[in-house]
Amino acid sequence: MAQAPRRKKRRKHCAFCVDLSRVIDYKNVDMLADYLDDRGRIRKARQTGTCRKHQNRLSHSIKRAREMALLPYEV
């Protein structure tokens, strides 16, 4: 049997590098919730497509929002 040709995966681009108007802030709970999975854990950068710099800032903001009880810890 012949194998199907392999497709290259399209590289995800960081939403924060592309759109400079998006700001990472611990008070913006709706935006931070997009980067949490259904159990309340922070999604990995390879899942979301964020670069290392913005993933670091994102995780710090999520942790800060958890400390201030704006976001839940793991469910």
N, C-alpha and C positions, 0 to 999 in steps of 0.2 A: 504494500500500500504506500502511496505517496503521501508525504507529510505536507500539511498546509504551510504556506509561507508564514514566517514569523513577522509579527508587526512590532515596530519599535514603539515603546511607550512614550507618549507625549510628555515632555517635562513640565511639571507644574511650576508656575511662577509665583513669587511672593506677592500677595495682595497688597502689602504695605509698601513694597518697593515700586509697584506699578502705579498705585493710586496714592500720591503723597498727601492727599487730604484726609486719609484715614489715620487716625491717631490712636495709639494704644493708651488707654486710661482705665484705671481700676474702677472708676465710677460708671463706666459704660458697660453695664452688666449684659445687655442684649448682645453686644458684639463679642464679649468674652465667652458667653454661653455657646457660641458657634464653635469654639475651640475646645469644648468639653464633650466627652462621649456620654452615653446614656447613663452611665454609673457615676458621672461627676469627675472622671479623671481627665487630665490634660492629654489631648491627642498629640501624637508624635508629629514632628516636622515633616516627615516623609508622607504622612497622611494628609496634612493640610497644605503642604507646599510652601510653607513659610521658610525664609532663610534663617541662618543661625542667629544673626543679630536680633531679628524681630521675634524669633521663637523664645529667645532669652527674655526679652522685654515682656512678651506675652505671658510667660510663666510667672514672672515676678508680679505682674499686675493681677493675675488670677489668684496667686497666693495672698496678695495684699487684700483683695476683695473678700477672700475667705476669712481672713483675720477680722475684718470689719463686719462679718456676717451678711455680706451682700450676695455671696455665692455659697452653696453648700459644699461641705467636704464630701468624700465618697459616700455614696448611698448604699 
